[in-house]
């Protein structure tokens, strides 16, 4: 398990999917299941988030001001 910080690059509110840019510039996609239990209802491009990655997949994502579920 790895916890990282990133910046929202893309967000689709209809599907609740998107992509973030890690601080090293790597683009990482995330699915709607990564937001379950986070309380996040919408994201904006440029917003800072933190995420938990397991086996190369984003399993949790939330705002920096909120705890990871």
C-alpha positions as MATLAB code, in Angstrom:
seq = 'XXXXXXXXXXXXXXXXXXXXXXXXXXXXXXXXXXXXXXXXXXXXXXXXXXXXXXXXXXXXXXXXXXXXX';
ca = [
       0.000    0.000    0.000;
       1.276    3.433   -0.965;
      -0.244    6.804   -0.050;
       0.536    9.631   -2.477;
      -0.444   13.226   -3.166;
      -1.550   14.333   -6.622;
      -3.356   17.015   -8.627;
      -6.656   16.353  -10.405;
      -6.092   16.443  -14.180;
      -9.492   15.229  -15.434;
     -12.852   14.565  -13.785;
     -16.110   13.254  -15.245;
     -18.903   13.920  -12.769;
     -21.353   11.666  -14.609;
     -19.188    8.547  -14.314;
     -17.202    9.701  -11.243;
     -13.970    8.734  -12.984;
     -10.903   10.726  -13.854;
      -7.155   11.032  -13.724;
      -4.605   12.693  -11.492;
      -1.032   13.803  -12.002;
       1.411   12.618   -9.369;
       4.047   15.085   -8.213;
       6.572   13.407  -10.557;
       4.246   14.044  -13.546;
       2.939   10.483  -13.867;
      -0.705   10.347  -14.975;
      -2.848    7.867  -12.994;
      -6.480    7.031  -13.791;
      -9.029    6.325  -11.061;
     -12.485    4.772  -11.065;
     -15.661    5.552   -9.149;
     -14.955    2.822   -6.586;
     -11.893    4.745   -5.356;
     -14.250    7.477   -4.061;
     -16.519    5.159   -2.052;
     -16.596    6.158    1.594;
     -14.628    9.354    0.981;
     -17.511   11.834    1.080;
     -16.214   13.429   -2.135;
     -19.051   14.404   -4.457;
     -17.158   16.455   -7.020;
     -13.611   17.325   -7.991;
     -12.095   20.224   -9.932;
      -9.142   20.219  -12.273;
      -6.099   21.444  -10.341;
      -7.435   20.331   -6.961;
      -4.971   18.573   -4.647;
      -5.882   15.106   -3.418;
      -4.287   12.158   -1.719;
      -4.746    8.592   -2.805;
      -3.984    5.050   -1.750;
      -2.545    2.723   -4.382;
      -2.487   -1.061   -4.033;
      -1.094   -3.362   -6.734;
      -0.930   -0.438   -9.173;
      -4.608    0.504   -8.756;
      -6.089    3.549   -6.988;
      -8.248    2.082   -4.221;
      -9.026    5.288   -2.296;
      -8.970    8.975   -3.173;
     -10.028   12.044   -1.217;
      -9.252   15.718   -0.660;
      -6.109   16.600    1.274;
      -8.255   18.034    4.065;
     -10.170   14.769    4.531;
      -8.918   11.424    5.887;
      -8.568    8.499    3.500;
     -11.317    5.929    4.112;
];
